[in-house]
Amino acid sequence: MVDHGLRRVNNFMIDRPVPAPHHRHPAATQL
């Protein structure tokens, strides 16, 4: 259960900085 929670947090953090810098590129956000 702990591993799943950590994984969810990591995914959330990674998902945040990814679309942020690639906000100019709509195609990159979809990828």
Number of C-alpha atoms within 10 A of each C-alpha: 6 7 8 9 10 11 12 12 12 12 11 11 11 11 12 11 11 13 16 11 11 13 12 10 11 10 9 12 14 8 7
